[in-house]
């Protein structure tokens, strides 16, 4: 954990896929229910392979999370890149790949494809 934090403090890159992406959020889905994660991306639960999950099951996940977490559903063959050193010191979020990223919070469920992801946290 200290090594990961050191890399981030020094401006390094941290990448994760599948469960490695899930652990970066505040909570992650496990059985049974939600479990604490690393919290590197606070206020979110990251769900990989989102395009492979039946819509009814993802709806159940939304009900279980309540309104305090935003679900970031990342499709297969897709990356969500977060640059914490963005312009003006604000994080910049970008969707890369052939799929999309679904941002699902208490206000809306919106799927974003290739390009910059609007910052939903400041709405």
N, C-alpha and C positions, 0 to 999 in steps of 0.2 A: 504494500500500500504506500509506504514511504517513497519507494522508487517511482511509482506512478505519479504521485503528487510532485516529486522532484522534476520529472519530465515536463509536466504541465506548467510548473512555475518557470521553467527555463524556456518556455515557448514551444515545446515539442508537440508531437502529434500522438494522439491516442485513437486507435481504431478498434472496432469490434463488429463482429457479424453474428447473426443469430443470437444465441444466449449471451455472447460477448457484447451485443448492443443492448439487450434487455437490462443487463446489470448496471448500465450507466444512468438509468432513470432513477426517480425517487423510490418507486415501487416496481416490482415485476410480478407477472402472473405465474403462479405455481399451483400445485395441488396440495391441499385445498386452498383456493383463494389467493389474495395478494400478499406478497412478502416484501420486506424492506430490501432496497437495492443500494448501490453506492451513493446515489444522490448527486452525481456529477451534473446531471441535467434535472434541477429541482422542479417539482410540480408536474412531472410527466411520468407516464408509463410508456415504454417503447415496446411495440409489438412487431417483431419481424415476421416476414412471410405473410403480411396482412392480406394480400390478395388470395391466399390459399385458405383462409379461414371462412367458413360459411357465415353469411351475414347474420343469421340468427344467433350463432355463438358469439360473434363480436358484439351484438346488441346486449347479450347477457353480461359480457365483460363491462360494458358501459354502465349498466345498472349496478353492478357490484362496486365499481370505482366510486360512484357518487359524483358530486359536482366539484370535488376538490382537486381532482387530477385531470390533466389533459392527456388523451391517448394520442401517441404518434405512431400510426400504423405504417410501417415501411414495407412496400411490396418487394418481392424477389427481384433480383437483377437491378436493384436500386440502392443508392446511398443517400443518407442525410448527412451533409457536411455542415458542422457548426464551427465557424471561425470566431472565437472569442475576442480576437484582436481586430475586429472589423472597423470600418470608418467611424471616426468620432468616438472610439472606445466602446461601441455597441456591437453586440454579437450579430454576425451575419449568418443566415441559414440558407442552404442551397440544396436542391434536389438534383441528383445526377443519376443517369441510367435510363432504362427503358420503361420502368414502372412509375409509381407515384408514391407520395407520402400523404396519408390522410390525417388531418388535424381534427380531432374530435373532442370538443369540450362542452361545457354546459350551454354554450350559445349556438354552436353549429357543428356540422360534420362536413368538412371541405377537403377534397382531394386535389393535391397540387402535383404537377408534373415538372419536367425539366426546367430548371431556372431558380431564381431566388424565391425563397419562401417568406411571405409577409410575417412580421413579428406579431403573432396573435396575443402575446402576453401583455401588451401595453394598450389593448383596446378597452 
